[in-house]
Amino acid sequence: MEGPIYQKSHEFARLCIDLYKLMLSQNEFIISRQLLASATSVGANVREASAASSRKDFINKMTIASKEARESKYWLELIQESKIVDYDVTAIMALNMEIIKILNSIILTSKGIKRNY
């Protein structure tokens, strides 16, 4: 299973790893580690969901991935607002929002919930 969420969550983790390295080089050790943990957890949980033992297990893993993506959004916002490092996180934040939307759609669809737009 190699749909968009698999590719996007992998790319997001890779970009956040690059940002983590930059943050370390600029002596930022706390928030960088928080971001690294949450950002890489998104893709890890998406991958785990692909081997879920049931629909409930699948939804649970995707829900965890969504929560980790939202936590990553928080750390990225802090990085952007505080200017703790000299780096524009706008593109990473846009990818993060795309991932959150995809995960929410997957979760709702898996629960059999239809959205009215």
C-alpha positions, 0 to 999 in steps of 0.5 A: 500500500503506497498511497499519498499518505505513505509518501507524504508522511515519509517526506514530512519525516525526512524534512523534519529530520533535516530541520532537526539537524539544522536546529542542533547545529544552531544549539537548539536541543529541546524543541528539536527533539520534540519535533523529531519524535512527533514528526517521525511518529506520523509515518511510523503509525501510518505504516503500522496501520497498513498491517492492522489486524482489524478495522478498529486497529487501523483506525486507532493507528491512523488516529495516533498518526493524526495526533502526532501530526497535530503535535508536530504542527504545534512545534512547527508553529513555535519554531516559526513564531519564536524564530528560535532558528533561522529557517522558514518552516512554511513549506513543512507546515503546508505539508503537515496540514495536508497530512492532517487533512488526509488522515482525517479523511481516512479516519472518517471514511474508515468509520463510515462517516460522510462529510457534507461540504 
